[in-house]
Amino acid sequence: MPHYKLSYFDVRARGECIRMMFAIGGVPLEDVRVQLQEWEGMVKNKAAPFNALPMLEVDGVKIAQTLAILRYIARETGLAGPDNLTSALADSLADQYADFVMAYMPWHVVNAGFIPGDKDALYDSVYLPARTKHLPFFEAALKKSTTGWFANTPELTHVDVFIASHVEWLMALDKNADTIFEDFPLLGAHFKKFFAHPKLQTYLKERPDARF
Ligand SMILES: N[C@@H](CCC(=O)N[C@@H](CS)C(=O)NCC(=O)O)C(=O)O
């Protein structure tokens, strides 16, 4: 088995889906938490392919982009769906959720204190419209599923890991997090099902606390 090393910041955010995918797949991972000072040095040295994290090193080969990493590990562990069409369906939902993240990012960076700005104004003008546009897509996908997993598979696939971990991130950011599942109950049921997955329980007990 190759040596897998993940570099990401000391938060859950984008990196958590990768950590969870490894845990569910039962594959050992070196989980490196990069501090901001170290990151400055890594940027100077062009240590990450696109000067961004997460980055997975597979026996020293560097892979960037969260979803590329996630799909790779899903394929390696047999959790990318039973056939190419199902994988494509899973991919399309995960990519759509990534579009949602990009849509609300101008609010997130202010809300998290990374840059100055009026977080409440951005909550109303950026985040809520993005949520109203995007979350119904995922609720509709779950309505079509007979298994409770996004790609209607008997076992979860990478899209379930991606969306549930990102919803957890969102719950940590949204000042009205409790209203999310009121409006999107199937997303709430999916979240509960995912976090109850037997292969995730040891990881959840042992993972470090994080602001988001
Ligand atoms: N689409 C990329 C986005 C990567 C990204 O924006 N990473 C952020 C952290 S979540 C980053 O590295 N920021 C540091 C910087 O830009 O200096 C992915 O999903 O991997």
Ligand as a Chemical Component Dictionary entry (heavy atoms), coordinates in Angstrom:
data_LIG
# 
_chem_comp.id                   LIG 
_chem_comp.type                 NON-POLYMER 
_chem_comp.pdbx_formal_charge   0 
_chem_comp.three_letter_code    LIG 
# 
loop_
_chem_comp_atom.comp_id 
_chem_comp_atom.atom_id 
_chem_comp_atom.alt_atom_id 
_chem_comp_atom.type_symbol 
_chem_comp_atom.charge 
_chem_comp_atom.model_Cartn_x 
_chem_comp_atom.model_Cartn_y 
_chem_comp_atom.model_Cartn_z 
_chem_comp_atom.pdbx_ordinal 
LIG N1  N1  N 0 -10.785 24.205 -5.360 1  
LIG C1  C1  C 0 -9.721  24.032 -4.420 2  
LIG C2  C2  C 0 -9.695  25.196 -3.466 3  
LIG C3  C3  C 0 -8.494  25.150 -2.549 4  
LIG C4  C4  C 0 -8.459  26.310 -1.599 5  
LIG O1  O1  O 0 -8.989  27.405 -1.875 6  
LIG N2  N2  N 0 -7.798  26.115 -0.462 7  
LIG C5  C5  C 0 -7.652  27.140 0.531  8  
LIG C6  C6  C 0 -7.953  26.582 1.913  9  
LIG S1  S1  S 0 -9.586  25.905 2.050  10 
LIG C7  C7  C 0 -6.210  27.613 0.565  11 
LIG O2  O2  O 0 -5.311  26.836 0.311  12 
LIG N3  N3  N 0 -6.000  28.865 0.957  13 
LIG C8  C8  C 0 -4.678  29.385 1.224  14 
LIG C9  C9  C 0 -4.255  30.446 0.310  15 
LIG O3  O3  O 0 -4.967  30.701 -0.672 16 
LIG O4  O4  O 0 -3.191  31.025 0.576  17 
LIG C10 C10 C 0 -9.923  22.702 -3.672 18 
LIG O5  O5  O 0 -11.062 22.305 -3.479 19 
LIG O6  O6  O 0 -8.926  22.094 -3.273 20 
# 
loop_
_chem_comp_bond.comp_id 
_chem_comp_bond.atom_id_1 
_chem_comp_bond.atom_id_2 
_chem_comp_bond.value_order 
_chem_comp_bond.pdbx_ordinal 
LIG N1  C1  SING 1  
LIG C1  C2  SING 2  
LIG C1  C10 SING 3  
LIG C2  C3  SING 4  
LIG C3  C4  SING 5  
LIG C4  O1  DOUB 6  
LIG C4  N2  SING 7  
LIG N2  C5  SING 8  
LIG C5  C6  SING 9  
LIG C5  C7  SING 10 
LIG C6  S1  SING 11 
LIG C7  O2  DOUB 12 
LIG C7  N3  SING 13 
LIG N3  C8  SING 14 
LIG C8  C9  SING 15 
LIG C9  O3  DOUB 16 
LIG C9  O4  SING 17 
LIG C10 O5  DOUB 18 
LIG C10 O6  SING 19 
# 
